């Protein structure tokens, strides 16, 4: 789903040229997906008839587990190796700013960390369906949800 983030300002700041985005973007998103899914198991996916992923939503609960901390340390090391020290620190700074705002506004909320929809399926309600799945799951637990979008086109 790398193409879903082609115009995402956060990722494009880190990987401004097409070549870097096509190679590093895919690997960065795959590593983030692994870290979040393996840590929390709050991943929702819609596939097409062929089994290809159309949309993915990755949610994160308010509290971090020990396993999640270990995976994020590994992910951070991976980012330094793949993105370089300067870009890895840039990512860490942006993520820290997002986390600080999230804890100020919704400290107990499930956080929609990543939502990606195949470009050909965008603006057809596919992402909204997965957001509703996550909201219902959080409501069953009596928890609010939180989303902070980096792409203004993603906000209704």
N, C-alpha and C positions, 0 to 999 in steps of 0.2 A: 504493500500500500504506500510505498514511498511517494508515488505521484500525488497522493492525497495531500501531501505537505509541500508540494512544489512552490506554493506562494505563501507559505507560513513565514512570517517575518523573523521569528526566533531562529528557525533552522537556516534561513537564507542569510542571516547575519553571520552565522558560524561557517556556512559553506556557500559563499556567494557565486561561485562559478558552477556551471552545469555538471562538469566532470566530477568535481568534488562532491556535489550534491548527489549525483547518481550512485557513486560508490560509497562514500562515507555516510550519506543519509540513510541508505538501506541498512548498513551495518549498525549505525547508531540506533535507529528505530527497532531493529531486531533485538539488540542488546537490552534496550529499555523495556521492550515487550517481555522478554525473558525474565528480567529482574522483577517487574511488577506481577506478572502472572505466577511465577514460581513463589513469590513472597506471599501473595494474598489470595490468589485464585478467584479474583473478582473480574474476570475477563469475559466479555460477551462478544460473540462473533455471528455475523450473518454471511452465509456462503451462497453462491449461485448454484445452478443445477450441476455444473461440472465439478463442484467442490472447491472452487477458488474463492478466496476471501473477498467479500464486497465491502464489509464494514467491520471495524473492531472498536470496542470501547474498553478501556482499562481503568478500573476504579481502584482507589487506595483508601483504606480506613484511616481514621484519625491517629491511631497509635501505631508505632513501628515495632515489629517483632525482631528478635535477635537474628533470625534467619534473613529477614529483609535487610537488616543492617549489614550483614556479611555480604549479601548479594550486591548491595549498593556500593560497598567498598571495592568489590571486584569490578563492578561496572565503572567506578571512578578510575581505577587503575587502567582499565581497558581504554577509557576515553583519553587518558594522558598518552598512552601508547599510539593510539590511532589518530586522534585529533591534534596531538601536540599539547604541550603544557599551557601555552597561552589560550588556545581555544577551550581546553578542558576547564581552566579557571574561569573563563567567560561563561561557560555553561553552568558551572557550580554557582557563580554569582547570581545568574538569572534564576536558577532553581531556588536558591536561598531567598531571593526577593519574593518569588511566588509563594513559597512556604510561609514566610513571615506574614504576608497579607492573608493567606488562608487561615492561619492560626489566630489572627486578629479578628477576622470576620466570622469564621465558622470552625471553632476549635474541635467540635465533636463530629463534624460532618464527614460523610463519604465524599471523596474528592475525585471528580472525573479527570484523571491525569492525562488521558490521551483518547481522542476520538478521531478516527480516520476512515474516510469513505472513498472508494474508488472514484476517480474523477468522472467517469461516465455515469455514475449513479448519484452524484451530488445533486442536492436540491430536489430530491424525490421522496424525502421522508425516511430514508433508511437509517441515518444517524439518529433521528428523533425516536425511532422505534427502540434503538439500543439505549438511548438515554432514559426512556420510560422504564425499561427493564431494570436499570440500575436504581432509579428512583423508587420503584416498587420494592426492590430488595431492601433498600435503606429504610423505607417507611415501615416494613415489617419488623425492623429492629428498633423502630422509634427514633431514627436518626435523620438529620437533615442532609442535603446534598450540596456540593459546592463545585462550581465550574468557573474557571478564569480562562478566557480565550485569548490567544495571542494573535489571532487573525480576525479582524473586525467583520469580515464576510461570514464568519461562523455564528455570529450573534443575530438572533431573529429581530 
